[in-house]
């Protein structure tokens, strides 16, 4: 019985995690031009701006800065 319960819980957990995958909300990547170089952003659904992130940035730019630019772009597009 314990093995059956464990497998059932594992299956339910995998189903929940798969259903919540952000891949389902991805849009086409967006390129932002900055003084340091281009930042390529992976934007998501307009209701999921918190997930927006940089997938490519100039070497001189910190990841947090690039991610912030992408979230700002996502918010800008959500307001359109």
PyMOL commands that set and color helices and strands:
alter all, ss='L'
color gray80, all
select helices_A, chain A and resi 2-19+22-25+49-51+63-78
alter helices_A, ss='H'
color red, helices_A
select strands_A, chain A and resi 30-33+38-42+53-56
alter strands_A, ss='S'
color yellow, strands_A
deselect
rebuild
show_as cartoon
